[in-house]
Amino acid sequence: MSELKTPQAGDDHRSLDDDVVSLLMRQHGDIRNLFDEVEATSGEERRDAFRRLVRLLAVHETAEEEVVHPFVRRSVAGGQEIVEDRLKEEREAKEILAVLDDMDPDGPDFLPKLIELRRDVQMHARAEERYEFIHIRRSTDVTDLAAMAKAKAIKAAEAMAPTRPHTGVESGAKNMALGPVAALMARTKDTVRKAMGGS
């Protein structure tokens, strides 16, 4: 089987990431590609792809928490309710991730549960695009959008979790892949926030 080519989360040649919405929409595409990779592989390849999927989901969630959600809360009518709905969806996805983490990736129950997670993540992504991203585009001018795309939160997040480990960082990637999903997500988010200069 030919190797699946998943885009790097931090690819520098992506010139379309000129605003925060474009950048996060591209992450949605990277997440879809990683779901494809998990489904199409087996054994250690599947375990590796699943861990990279978890890391990218954590990166995406952290970017939203640090940049998107605060903007929506303060600048969009009904923003608090919109954000609470997205957070509820994220909690439900984490519950499925925890179940997946206890499964054998090659066992008969793993793929059906993964497909359930994929459905929920895709519904969450569509809700983000409809209820958050569209309002960001309508509520801010091009300069503000570009500034938000350059926000340390998102750029730090991009740097911390490529969808495929870069040469020379394999040991760090392996360290990030140790332990249960909840710990992996927590470590990823903590590392991103530290890279941003936060607590």
Secondary structure, DSSP 4 states (H G I P E B T S, - for coil): -PPP-PPPTT-TT-TT--SHHHHHHHHHHHHHHHHHHHHH--HHHHHHHHHHHHHHHHHHHHHIIIIIHHHHHHHSTTHHHHHHHHHHHHHHHHHHHHHHHTS-TTSTTHHHHHHHHHHHHHHHHHHHIIIIIHHHHHHS-HHHHHHHHT-HHHHHHHHH--SSPPTT-HHHHHHHT-S-HHHHHHHHHHHHHHHTT--
